[in-house]
Amino acid sequence: MTTKEILRTFKHIAVVGISNDPKRASNGVSRYLLKNGYTIVPVNPLIEEFEGIPAVADLTDAEGPVEIVNIFRRPEHVPAIVDQAIRMGAKVVWMQQGVVHEEAAARAREAGLEVVMDSCILQEHLAQRWD
């Protein structure tokens, strides 16, 4: 699946490592996703909500559908997040720019998930022609 197909097909995104600090990339990216028709699940044990949406402490606490797991965490945290994404039936693991973990990516692919690695979901969305 191309990134365009992923972004067109899946609209429910768990943002793991989201921040309420407007200076953080996860904050701006999440606001952009909301403004462009995506539903997000904020995942961070240190915040209670994001833009009025209740946050969950852990990916496994997410209610409702999660199709894309968008990861804003350091690479050493990725394997556990990928394992959770696989268990919960996510369709895509998206590791943000600067986040790379080849072994976890391979495990996700083996489980049937699409993987995007070292790529900003906002930049990919902006780069598409939405004809």
GISUL-V620055 format. One record per pair of residues at least 6 apart in sequence whose C-alpha atoms are under 8 Angstrom apart, sorted by sequence separation. I is the first residue (numbers start at 1). GAP is how many residues later the second one is. D is the distance in Angstrom with one decimal. If there is no record, write none. Layout:
BEGIN
I;GAP;D + I;GAP;D
END
This chain:
BEGIN
21;6;6.5 + 22;6;6.6 + 33;6;7.6 + 34;6;7.0 + 48;6;6.0 + 49;6;4.6 + 56;6;6.3 + 108;6;7.3 + 109;6;6.7 + 19;7;6.0 + 20;7;6.1 + 33;7;7.7 + 42;7;7.2 + 48;7;5.2 + 71;7;7.6 + 108;7;7.1 + 18;8;5.1 + 19;8;5.5 + 42;8;6.5 + 47;8;6.5 + 48;8;7.5 + 85;8;7.3 + 17;9;7.2 + 18;9;6.2 + 30;10;7.4 + 45;10;7.7 + 105;10;6.3 + 15;11;7.7 + 42;11;7.3 + 44;11;6.5 + 45;11;6.5 + 46;11;7.4 + 82;11;7.1 + 18;12;7.7 + 41;12;7.4 + 42;12;7.1 + 43;12;5.6 + 44;12;6.1 + 45;12;3.7 + 93;12;8.0 + 105;12;7.9 + 41;13;7.8 + 42;13;4.7 + 43;13;5.0 + 44;13;5.0 + 45;13;6.8 + 41;14;6.7 + 42;14;6.3 + 43;14;5.7 + 44;14;6.7 + 15;15;7.4 + 41;15;7.5 + 43;15;5.9 + 93;15;7.4 + 43;16;6.2 + 69;16;6.7 + 101;16;8.0 + 100;17;6.0 + 99;18;6.7 + 100;18;5.8 + 43;19;8.0 + 99;19;5.1 + 93;20;6.9 + 95;20;7.9 + 97;20;7.3 + 98;20;5.1 + 41;21;6.9 + 69;21;6.9 + 91;21;7.7 + 92;21;5.2 + 93;21;6.3 + 94;21;5.9 + 95;21;6.0 + 96;21;6.5 + 97;21;4.0 + 98;21;7.5 + 59;22;7.4 + 66;22;7.9 + 67;22;7.7 + 68;22;6.1 + 71;22;7.6 + 79;22;7.7 + 82;22;6.4 + 86;22;6.8 + 91;22;5.0 + 92;22;4.6 + 93;22;5.0 + 94;22;4.7 + 95;22;4.6 + 96;22;5.2 + 97;22;4.3 + 66;23;7.8 + 67;23;4.6 + 68;23;6.0 + 69;23;6.2 + 70;23;6.3 + 71;23;6.1 + 72;23;6.9 + 78;23;6.8 + 82;23;7.8 + 90;23;7.2 + 91;23;6.3 + 92;23;5.7 + 93;23;6.4 + 94;23;5.9 + 95;23;5.7 + 96;23;4.9 + 97;23;5.1 + 18;24;6.0 + 60;24;6.5 + 66;24;5.7 + 67;24;5.0 + 68;24;4.6 + 69;24;4.9 + 70;24;4.7 + 71;24;4.9 + 72;24;5.9 + 75;24;5.5 + 79;24;7.9 + 92;24;7.7 + 95;24;6.5 + 96;24;5.0 + 13;25;7.1 + 15;25;6.7 + 17;25;7.8 + 18;25;6.1 + 19;25;7.5 + 41;25;7.9 + 59;25;6.8 + 66;25;8.0 + 67;25;6.2 + 68;25;5.8 + 69;25;5.9 + 70;25;6.0 + 71;25;5.9 + 74;25;6.4 + 75;25;5.9 + 76;25;7.9 + 79;25;5.1 + 82;25;8.0 + 83;25;7.8 + 86;25;6.8 + 94;25;7.7 + 95;25;7.9 + 96;25;6.9 + 11;26;7.4 + 12;26;6.0 + 13;26;6.1 + 14;26;5.5 + 15;26;6.1 + 16;26;6.7 + 17;26;6.0 + 18;26;6.1 + 59;26;7.6 + 68;26;6.8 + 70;26;6.9 + 73;26;7.3 + 75;26;5.9 + 78;26;6.8 + 82;26;6.5 + 11;27;4.8 + 12;27;4.8 + 13;27;4.7 + 14;27;4.5 + 15;27;5.3 + 16;27;4.7 + 17;27;5.4 + 20;27;7.4 + 72;27;7.5 + 86;27;7.6 + 94;27;7.7 + 11;28;6.1 + 12;28;5.9 + 13;28;6.2 + 14;28;6.1 + 15;28;5.7 + 16;28;6.5 + 19;28;7.6 + 60;28;7.2 + 71;28;7.8 + 12;29;7.8 + 14;29;6.7 + 20;30;6.4 + 19;31;7.9 + 16;43;7.2 + 14;45;7.5 + 26;46;6.6 + 14;48;7.9 + 14;52;6.1 + 12;53;6.4 + 13;53;5.7 + 14;53;7.8 + 16;53;7.1 + 12;54;5.2 + 13;54;6.0 + 14;54;6.3 + 15;54;6.3 + 16;54;6.0 + 17;54;6.6 + 18;54;6.9 + 12;55;5.3 + 13;55;4.7 + 14;55;4.9 + 15;55;4.9 + 16;55;5.0 + 17;55;4.9 + 11;56;7.1 + 12;56;6.3 + 13;56;5.8 + 14;56;5.9 + 15;56;6.2 + 16;56;5.8 + 17;56;5.6 + 10;57;6.0 + 11;57;7.8 + 13;57;6.6 + 15;57;7.2 + 16;57;7.0 + 10;58;6.9 + 6;86;7.9 + 33;89;7.4 + 32;90;7.1 + 29;92;7.5 + 29;93;5.8 + 1;113;7.2 + 3;113;7.7 + 7;118;7.1 + 4;120;7.7 + 3;121;7.0 + 4;121;7.3 + 4;124;6.5
END
